[in-house]
Amino acid sequence: MAERDLYLAAYDVASPSRLAAALALVRGYATGGQKSVHEVFLTPSERRELVYDMSLLLDEDDDRFFLLRLDPRARTYALGRAAKPVDPDYFYVG
């Protein structure tokens, strides 16, 4: 099985219908997050698929999508009721 890297996926979408579609798309991969920022564990092929699907969904002039790979050597800090991100044993994308 391919190893997954932890990313932060963030978006700013102008249209309510595209916003709902972007949320549904990212939540399909997300293990956690809030509002428009989500923690996602992705293989290289899942990353390409997410970026491609998002490019089909968003308007280049009005919307933004940001995918940041987090350094696996960095220490994770969780504040408040937050939980440390964990890559699940299995992952269903569908």
N, CA, C and O atoms as a Tinker XYZ file with bonds, in Angstrom:
   376  protein
     1  N      0.833000   -1.178000    0.000000    73     2
     2  CA     0.000000    0.000000    0.000000    64     1     3
     3  C      0.881000    1.246000    0.000000    63     2     4     5
     4  O      1.879000    1.299000    0.718000    81     3
     5  N      0.517000    2.251000   -0.803000    73     3     6
     6  CA     1.288000    3.484000   -0.894000    64     5     7
     7  C      1.160000    4.286000    0.402000    63     6     8     9
     8  O      0.106000    4.317000    1.037000    81     7
     9  N      2.256000    4.927000    0.769000    73     7    10
    10  CA     2.246000    5.738000    1.986000    64     9    11
    11  C      1.589000    7.084000    1.707000    63    10    12    13
    12  O      1.779000    7.674000    0.643000    81    11
    13  N      0.830000    7.549000    2.660000    73    11    14
    14  CA     0.143000    8.829000    2.522000    64    13    15
    15  C      0.905000    9.915000    3.276000    63    14    16    17
    16  O      1.501000    9.667000    4.324000    81    15
    17  N      0.870000   11.113000    2.721000    73    15    18
    18  CA     1.421000   12.299000    3.367000    64    17    19
    19  C      0.269000   13.150000    3.863000    63    18    20    21
    20  O     -0.825000   13.121000    3.300000    81    19
    21  N      0.521000   13.910000    4.923000    73    19    22
    22  CA    -0.490000   14.793000    5.494000    64    21    23
    23  C     -0.442000   16.147000    4.800000    63    22    24    25
    24  O      0.622000   16.751000    4.667000    81    23
    25  N     -1.609000   16.617000    4.359000    73    23    26
    26  CA    -1.754000   17.902000    3.696000    64    25    27
    27  C     -2.818000   18.719000    4.411000    63    26    28    29
    28  O     -3.690000   18.176000    5.090000    81    27
    29  N     -2.731000   20.030000    4.247000    73    27    30
    30  CA    -3.836000   20.919000    4.586000    64    29    31
    31  C     -4.438000   21.362000    3.258000    63    30    32    33
    32  O     -3.733000   21.857000    2.379000    81    31
    33  N     -5.733000   21.183000    3.125000    73    31    34
    34  CA    -6.461000   21.615000    1.935000    64    33    35
    35  C     -7.345000   22.788000    2.347000    63    34    36    37
    36  O     -8.146000   22.674000    3.275000    81    35
    37  N     -7.198000   23.909000    1.656000    73    35    38
    38  CA    -7.988000   25.100000    1.964000    64    37    39
    39  C     -8.542000   25.670000    0.670000    63    38    40    41
    40  O     -7.913000   25.579000   -0.384000    81    39
    41  N     -9.722000   26.256000    0.764000    73    39    42
    42  CA   -10.330000   26.836000   -0.432000    64    41    43
    43  C    -11.143000   28.061000   -0.067000    63    42    44    45
    44  O    -11.620000   28.210000    1.057000    81    43
    45  N    -11.285000   28.933000   -1.052000    73    43    46
    46  CA   -12.115000   30.127000   -0.951000    64    45    47
    47  C    -12.917000   30.168000   -2.243000    63    46    48    49
    48  O    -12.358000   30.406000   -3.314000    81    47
    49  N    -14.217000   29.940000   -2.151000    73    47    50
    50  CA   -15.062000   29.772000   -3.322000    64    49    51
    51  C    -16.191000   30.809000   -3.277000    63    50    52    53
    52  O    -16.869000   30.958000   -2.260000    81    51
    53  N    -16.378000   31.515000   -4.381000    73    51    54
    54  CA   -17.343000   32.611000   -4.427000    64    53    55
    55  C    -18.790000   32.136000   -4.547000    63    54    56    57
    56  O    -19.673000   32.696000   -3.899000    81    55
    57  N    -19.043000   31.133000   -5.347000    73    55    58
    58  CA   -20.407000   30.677000   -5.617000    64    57    59
    59  C    -20.853000   29.654000   -4.570000    63    58    60    61
    60  O    -20.108000   28.720000   -4.274000    81    59
    61  N    -22.052000   29.812000   -4.006000    73    59    62
    62  CA   -22.542000   28.844000   -3.017000    64    61    63
    63  C    -22.629000   27.409000   -3.563000    63    62    64    65
    64  O    -22.365000   26.456000   -2.829000    81    63
    65  N    -22.993000   27.249000   -4.828000    73    63    66
    66  CA   -23.089000   25.888000   -5.376000    64    65    67
    67  C    -21.708000   25.268000   -5.562000    63    66    68    69
    68  O    -21.524000   24.081000   -5.290000    81    67
    69  N    -20.727000   26.060000   -6.024000    73    67    70
    70  CA   -19.358000   25.535000   -6.144000    64    69    71
    71  C    -18.748000   25.299000   -4.773000    63    70    72    73
    72  O    -17.970000   24.363000   -4.592000    81    71
    73  N    -19.098000   26.149000   -3.795000    73    71    74
    74  CA   -18.610000   25.972000   -2.429000    64    73    75
    75  C    -19.086000   24.637000   -1.864000    63    74    76    77
    76  O    -18.303000   23.903000   -1.261000    81    75
    77  N    -20.360000   24.322000   -2.056000    73    75    78
    78  CA   -20.902000   23.044000   -1.574000    64    77    79
    79  C    -20.222000   21.871000   -2.270000    63    78    80    81
    80  O    -19.940000   20.854000   -1.634000    81    79
    81  N    -19.959000   21.999000   -3.557000    73    79    82
    82  CA   -19.288000   20.923000   -4.299000    64    81    83
    83  C    -17.839000   20.764000   -3.848000    63    82    84    85
    84  O    -17.352000   19.641000   -3.724000    81    83
    85  N    -17.138000   21.887000   -3.598000    73    83    86
    86  CA   -15.756000   21.823000   -3.113000    64    85    87
    87  C    -15.699000   21.173000   -1.737000    63    86    88    89
    88  O    -14.819000   20.355000   -1.470000    81    87
    89  N    -16.631000   21.532000   -0.868000    73    87    90
    90  CA   -16.697000   20.926000    0.464000    64    89    91
    91  C    -16.913000   19.424000    0.366000    63    90    92    93
    92  O    -16.236000   18.656000    1.050000    81    91
    93  N    -17.840000   19.000000   -0.470000    73    91    94
    94  CA   -18.110000   17.565000   -0.631000    64    93    95
    95  C    -16.891000   16.839000   -1.174000    63    94    96    97
    96  O    -16.578000   15.736000   -0.727000    81    95
    97  N    -16.202000   17.440000   -2.129000    73    95    98
    98  CA   -15.014000   16.811000   -2.714000    64    97    99
    99  C    -13.916000   16.639000   -1.674000    63    98   100   101
   100  O    -13.370000   15.545000   -1.532000    81    99
   101  N    -13.585000   17.701000   -0.947000    73    99   102
   102  CA   -12.494000   17.625000    0.038000    64   101   103
   103  C    -12.876000   16.723000    1.203000    63   102   104   105
   104  O    -12.033000   15.976000    1.698000    81   103
   105  N    -14.122000   16.775000    1.649000    73   103   106
   106  CA   -14.540000   15.909000    2.759000    64   105   107
   107  C    -14.441000   14.431000    2.401000    63   106   108   109
   108  O    -14.331000   13.586000    3.290000    81   107
   109  N    -14.479000   14.112000    1.119000    73   107   110
   110  CA   -14.279000   12.733000    0.701000    64   109   111
   111  C    -12.901000   12.198000    1.042000    63   110   112   113
   112  O    -12.708000   10.986000    1.136000    81   111
   113  N    -11.945000   13.093000    1.228000    73   111   114
   114  CA   -10.569000   12.720000    1.569000    64   113   115
   115  C    -10.197000   13.086000    3.001000    63   114   116   117
   116  O     -9.193000   12.593000    3.515000    81   115
   117  N    -10.977000   13.932000    3.650000    73   115   118
   118  CA   -10.584000   14.547000    4.917000    64   117   119
   119  C    -10.660000   13.587000    6.102000    63   118   120   121
   120  O    -11.533000   12.722000    6.182000    81   119
   121  N     -9.711000   13.774000    7.015000    73   119   122
   122  CA    -9.756000   13.070000    8.296000    64   121   123
   123  C    -10.092000   14.036000    9.410000    63   122   124   125
   124  O    -10.353000   13.619000   10.538000    81   123
   125  N    -10.088000   15.325000    9.108000    73   123   126
   126  CA   -10.426000   16.343000   10.090000    64   125   127
   127  C    -10.402000   17.702000    9.448000    63   126   128   129
   128  O     -9.992000   17.854000    8.297000    81   127
   129  N    -10.843000   18.695000   10.197000    73   127   130
   130  CA   -10.800000   20.058000    9.678000    64   129   131
   131  C    -11.969000   20.877000   10.156000    63   130   132   133
   132  O    -12.843000   20.395000   10.876000    81   131
   133  N    -11.967000   22.117000    9.745000    73   131   134
   134  CA   -13.031000   23.040000   10.122000    64   133   135
   135  C    -13.302000   23.983000    8.971000    63   134   136   137
   136  O    -12.372000   24.473000    8.332000    81   135
   137  N    -14.570000   24.238000    8.703000    73   135   138
   138  CA   -15.014000   25.200000    7.684000    64   137   139
   139  C    -14.306000   24.948000    6.358000    63   138   140   141
   140  O    -14.596000   23.948000    5.702000    81   139
   141  N    -13.393000   25.813000    5.943000    73   139   142
   142  CA   -12.765000   25.707000    4.627000    64   141   143
   143  C    -11.328000   25.191000    4.670000    63   142   144   145
   144  O    -10.607000   25.307000    3.679000    81   143
   145  N    -10.905000   24.632000    5.786000    73   143   146
   146  CA    -9.560000   24.057000    5.905000    64   145   147
   147  C     -9.687000   22.647000    6.463000    63   146   148   149
   148  O    -10.327000   22.427000    7.492000    81   147
   149  N     -9.063000   21.687000    5.762000    73   147   150
   150  CA    -9.205000   20.284000    6.145000    64   149   151
   151  C     -7.852000   19.581000    6.149000    63   150   152   153
   152  O     -6.959000   19.914000    5.370000    81   151
   153  N     -7.720000   18.603000    7.041000    73   151   154
   154  CA    -6.536000   17.747000    7.080000    64   153   155
   155  C     -6.836000   16.540000    6.194000    63   154   156   157
   156  O     -7.846000   15.860000    6.376000    81   155
   157  N     -5.946000   16.280000    5.233000    73   155   158
   158  CA    -6.150000   15.147000    4.330000    64   157   159
   159  C     -4.852000   14.352000    4.212000    63   158   160   161
   160  O     -3.776000   14.929000    4.049000    81   159
   161  N     -4.957000   13.045000    4.295000    73   159   162
   162  CA    -3.836000   12.154000    4.021000    64   161   163
   163  C     -4.001000   11.668000    2.591000    63   162   164   165
   164  O     -5.038000   11.107000    2.238000    81   163
   165  N     -2.974000   11.883000    1.761000    73   163   166
   166  CA    -3.075000   11.559000    0.349000    64   165   167
   167  C     -1.849000   10.807000   -0.147000    63   166   168   169
   168  O     -0.719000   11.107000    0.240000    81   167
   169  N     -2.089000    9.826000   -1.008000    73   167   170
   170  CA    -1.006000    9.220000   -1.775000    64   169   171
   171  C     -0.719000   10.167000   -2.940000    63   170   172   173
   172  O     -1.511000   11.076000   -3.192000    81   171
   173  N      0.376000    9.982000   -3.645000    73   171   174
   174  CA     0.630000   10.847000   -4.811000    64   173   175
   175  C     -0.503000   10.795000   -5.848000    63   174   176   177
   176  O     -0.859000   11.828000   -6.415000    81   175
   177  N     -1.065000    9.630000   -6.099000    73   175   178
   178  CA    -2.149000    9.542000   -7.084000    64   177   179
   179  C     -3.434000   10.191000   -6.566000    63   178   180   181
   180  O     -4.166000   10.800000   -7.347000    81   179
   181  N     -3.721000   10.075000   -5.273000    73   179   182
   182  CA    -4.888000   10.745000   -4.698000    64   181   183
   183  C     -4.724000   12.260000   -4.759000    63   182   184   185
   184  O     -5.690000   12.983000   -5.000000    81   183
   185  N     -3.500000   12.739000   -4.540000    73   183   186
   186  CA    -3.228000   14.173000   -4.623000    64   185   187
   187  C     -3.505000   14.681000   -6.038000    63   186   188   189
   188  O     -4.165000   15.705000   -6.216000    81   187
   189  N     -3.004000   13.967000   -7.036000    73   187   190
   190  CA    -3.246000   14.370000   -8.424000    64   189   191
   191  C     -4.739000   14.372000   -8.739000    63   190   192   193
   192  O     -5.242000   15.286000   -9.394000    81   191
   193  N     -5.439000   13.351000   -8.271000    73   191   194
   194  CA    -6.878000   13.245000   -8.515000    64   193   195
   195  C     -7.641000   14.394000   -7.854000    63   194   196   197
   196  O     -8.532000   14.979000   -8.470000    81   195
   197  N     -7.300000   14.716000   -6.613000    73   195   198
   198  CA    -7.963000   15.817000   -5.907000    64   197   199
   199  C     -7.721000   17.146000   -6.617000    63   198   200   201
   200  O     -8.660000   17.917000   -6.813000    81   199
   201  N     -6.489000   17.422000   -6.999000    73   199   202
   202  CA    -6.168000   18.677000   -7.676000    64   201   203
   203  C     -6.886000   18.752000   -9.025000    63   202   204   205
   204  O     -7.423000   19.799000   -9.387000    81   203
   205  N     -6.896000   17.656000   -9.761000    73   203   206
   206  CA    -7.582000   17.641000  -11.055000    64   205   207
   207  C     -9.085000   17.859000  -10.891000    63   206   208   209
   208  O     -9.672000   18.688000  -11.587000    81   207
   209  N     -9.708000   17.118000   -9.972000    73   207   210
   210  CA   -11.149000   17.268000   -9.751000    64   209   211
   211  C    -11.501000   18.682000   -9.297000    63   210   212   213
   212  O    -12.518000   19.237000   -9.714000    81   211
   213  N    -10.657000   19.263000   -8.442000    73   211   214
   214  CA   -10.912000   20.618000   -7.979000    64   213   215
   215  C    -10.753000   21.611000   -9.133000    63   214   216   217
   216  O    -11.491000   22.593000   -9.201000    81   215
   217  N     -9.809000   21.372000  -10.030000    73   215   218
   218  CA    -9.621000   22.282000  -11.163000    64   217   219
   219  C    -10.831000   22.281000  -12.094000    63   218   220   221
   220  O    -11.134000   23.299000  -12.717000    81   219
   221  N    -11.517000   21.155000  -12.190000    73   219   222
   222  CA   -12.732000   21.079000  -13.001000    64   221   223
   223  C    -13.899000   21.793000  -12.337000    63   222   224   225
   224  O    -14.802000   22.287000  -13.012000    81   223
   225  N    -13.873000   21.842000  -11.029000    73   223   226
   226  CA   -14.991000   22.373000  -10.250000    64   225   227
   227  C    -14.951000   23.891000  -10.080000    63   226   228   229
   228  O    -15.990000   24.550000  -10.130000    81   227
   229  N    -13.762000   24.443000   -9.880000    73   227   230
   230  CA   -13.636000   25.855000   -9.499000    64   229   231
   231  C    -13.486000   26.779000  -10.703000    63   230   232   233
   232  O    -13.056000   26.362000  -11.778000    81   231
   233  N    -13.849000   28.036000  -10.500000    73   231   234
   234  CA   -13.666000   29.093000  -11.487000    64   233   235
   235  C    -12.306000   29.730000  -11.211000    63   234   236   237
   236  O    -12.068000   30.250000  -10.120000    81   235
   237  N    -11.420000   29.687000  -12.199000    73   235   238
   238  CA   -10.054000   30.185000  -12.019000    64   237   239
   239  C     -9.988000   31.664000  -11.649000    63   238   240   241
   240  O     -9.067000   32.087000  -10.949000    81   239
   241  N    -10.948000   32.445000  -12.108000    73   239   242
   242  CA   -10.928000   33.879000  -11.846000    64   241   243
   243  C    -11.474000   34.254000  -10.467000    63   242   244   245
   244  O    -11.045000   35.246000   -9.878000    81   243
   245  N    -12.419000   33.462000   -9.952000    73   243   246
   246  CA   -13.106000   33.833000   -8.707000    64   245   247
   247  C    -12.740000   33.001000   -7.489000    63   246   248   249
   248  O    -12.907000   33.463000   -6.361000    81   247
   249  N    -12.245000   31.786000   -7.689000    73   247   250
   250  CA   -12.047000   30.839000   -6.590000    64   249   251
   251  C    -10.567000   30.537000   -6.380000    63   250   252   253
   252  O     -9.736000   30.767000   -7.258000    81   251
   253  N    -10.261000   30.017000   -5.198000    73   251   254
   254  CA    -8.885000   29.626000   -4.865000    64   253   255
   255  C     -8.896000   28.270000   -4.165000    63   254   256   257
   256  O     -9.816000   27.945000   -3.413000    81   255
   257  N     -7.832000   27.476000   -4.435000    73   255   258
   258  CA    -7.633000   26.199000   -3.757000    64   257   259
   259  C     -6.158000   26.107000   -3.407000    63   258   260   261
   260  O     -5.292000   26.397000   -4.232000    81   259
   261  N     -5.880000   25.695000   -2.167000    73   259   262
   262  CA    -4.513000   25.618000   -1.666000    64   261   263
   263  C     -4.317000   24.257000   -1.034000    63   262   264   265
   264  O     -5.103000   23.845000   -0.181000    81   263
   265  N     -3.267000   23.555000   -1.449000    73   263   266
   266  CA    -2.949000   22.242000   -0.896000    64   265   267
   267  C     -1.505000   22.285000   -0.426000    63   266   268   269
   268  O     -0.585000   22.406000   -1.235000    81   267
   269  N     -1.309000   22.185000    0.882000    73   267   270
   270  CA     0.012000   22.313000    1.491000    64   269   271
   271  C      0.421000   21.000000    2.129000    63   270   272   273
   272  O     -0.263000   20.499000    3.022000    81   271
   273  N      1.548000   20.432000    1.669000    73   271   274
   274  CA     2.079000   19.212000    2.286000    64   273   275
   275  C      2.806000   19.606000    3.563000    63   274   276   277
   276  O      3.667000   20.486000    3.556000    81   275
   277  N      2.451000   18.947000    4.652000    73   275   278
   278  CA     3.078000   19.230000    5.946000    64   277   279
   279  C      4.299000   18.341000    6.127000    63   278   280   281
   280  O      4.296000   17.177000    5.725000    81   279
   281  N      5.318000   18.881000    6.721000    73   279   282
   282  CA     6.564000   18.152000    6.957000    64   281   283
   283  C      6.314000   17.043000    7.967000    63   282   284   285
   284  O      5.914000   17.326000    9.097000    81   283
   285  N      6.541000   15.779000    7.589000    73   283   286
   286  CA     6.279000   14.677000    8.518000    64   285   287
   287  C      7.206000   14.674000    9.732000    63   286   288   289
   288  O      6.916000   14.012000   10.729000    81   287
   289  N      8.309000   15.404000    9.659000    73   287   290
   290  CA     9.235000   15.472000   10.800000    64   289   291
   291  C      8.784000   16.481000   11.834000    63   290   292   293
   292  O      9.254000   16.464000   12.971000    81   291
   293  N      7.863000   17.373000   11.442000    73   291   294
   294  CA     7.417000   18.435000   12.347000    64   293   295
   295  C      6.502000   17.869000   13.425000    63   294   296   297
   296  O      5.767000   16.908000   13.196000    81   295
   297  N      6.561000   18.467000   14.573000    73   295   298
   298  CA     5.715000   18.070000   15.692000    64   297   299
   299  C      4.325000   18.679000   15.515000    63   298   300   301
   300  O      4.199000   19.832000   15.101000    81   299
   301  N      3.298000   17.921000   15.822000    73   299   302
   302  CA     1.926000   18.406000   15.702000    64   301   303
   303  C      1.444000   18.905000   17.055000    63   302   304   305
   304  O      1.598000   18.223000   18.069000    81   303
   305  N      0.860000   20.098000   17.065000    73   303   306
   306  CA     0.282000   20.670000   18.270000    64   305   307
   307  C     -1.220000   20.782000   18.069000    63   306   308   309
   308  O     -1.676000   21.283000   17.041000    81   307
   309  N     -1.977000   20.326000   19.029000    73   307   310
   310  CA    -3.435000   20.444000   18.975000    64   309   311
   311  C     -3.885000   21.252000   20.187000    63   310   312   313
   312  O     -3.528000   20.938000   21.323000    81   311
   313  N     -4.661000   22.282000   19.938000    73   311   314
   314  CA    -5.132000   23.148000   21.009000    64   313   315
   315  C     -6.644000   22.998000   21.179000    63   314   316   317
   316  O     -7.345000   22.636000   20.234000    81   315
   317  N     -7.135000   23.270000   22.357000    73   315   318
   318  CA    -8.579000   23.191000   22.602000    64   317   319
   319  C     -9.080000   21.758000   22.501000    63   318   320   321
   320  O     -8.499000   20.844000   23.086000    81   319
   321  N    -10.154000   21.574000   21.759000    73   319   322
   322  CA   -10.746000   20.243000   21.615000    64   321   323
   323  C    -10.211000   19.506000   20.387000    63   322   324   325
   324  O    -10.757000   18.476000   19.991000    81   323
   325  N     -9.158000   20.027000   19.793000    73   323   326
   326  CA    -8.584000   19.434000   18.589000    64   325   327
   327  C     -7.932000   18.089000   18.899000    63   326   328   329
   328  O     -7.505000   17.831000   20.025000    81   327
   329  N     -7.866000   17.252000   17.890000    73   327   330
   330  CA    -7.203000   15.950000   18.012000    64   329   331
   331  C     -6.085000   15.869000   16.986000    63   330   332   333
   332  O     -6.203000   16.414000   15.889000    81   331
   333  N     -5.015000   15.198000   17.335000    73   331   334
   334  CA    -3.889000   15.017000   16.432000    64   333   335
   335  C     -4.365000   14.243000   15.205000    63   334   336   337
   336  O     -5.080000   13.252000   15.355000    81   335
   337  N     -3.984000   14.670000   13.976000    73   335   338
   338  CA    -4.419000   13.952000   12.783000    64   337   339
   339  C     -3.805000   12.561000   12.724000    63   338   340   341
   340  O     -2.624000   12.375000   13.020000    81   339
   341  N     -4.618000   11.593000   12.339000    73   339   342
   342  CA    -4.184000   10.206000   12.265000    64   341   343
   343  C     -4.628000    9.630000   10.938000    63   342   344   345
   344  O     -5.788000    9.777000   10.551000    81   343
   345  N     -3.704000    8.965000   10.228000    73   343   346
   346  CA    -4.033000    8.287000    8.981000    64   345   347
   347  C     -4.736000    6.971000    9.332000    63   346   348   349
   348  O     -4.137000    6.119000    9.987000    81   347
   349  N     -5.988000    6.788000    8.911000    73   347   350
   350  CA    -6.726000    5.570000    9.301000    64   349   351
   351  C     -6.136000    4.318000    8.650000    63   350   352   353
   352  O     -5.410000    4.406000    7.659000    81   351
   353  N     -6.457000    3.146000    9.221000    73   351   354
   354  CA    -5.986000    1.870000    8.682000    64   353   355
   355  C     -6.528000    1.635000    7.285000    63   354   356   357
   356  O     -5.832000    1.082000    6.433000    81   355
   357  N     -7.739000    2.042000    7.048000    73   355   358
   358  CA    -8.315000    1.925000    5.707000    64   357   359
   359  C     -8.996000    3.247000    5.381000    63   358   360   361
   360  O     -9.351000    4.016000    6.274000    81   359
   361  N     -9.170000    3.496000    4.090000    73   359   362
   362  CA    -9.723000    4.774000    3.659000    64   361   363
   363  C    -10.609000    4.531000    2.468000    63   362   364   365
   364  O    -10.155000    4.001000    1.454000    81   363
   365  N    -11.863000    4.907000    2.570000    73   363   366
   366  CA   -12.808000    4.739000    1.483000    64   365   367
   367  C    -13.060000    6.082000    0.819000    63   366   368   369
   368  O    -13.494000    7.030000    1.472000    81   367
   369  N    -12.790000    6.163000   -0.477000    73   367   370
   370  CA   -13.086000    7.358000   -1.247000    64   369   371
   371  C    -14.210000    6.989000   -2.199000    63   370   372   373
   372  O    -14.034000    6.152000   -3.084000    81   371
   373  N    -15.354000    7.610000   -2.018000    73   371   374
   374  CA   -16.473000    7.226000   -2.879000    64   373   375
   375  C    -17.578000    8.108000   -2.826000    63   374   376
   376  O    -18.578000    7.887000   -3.509000    81   375
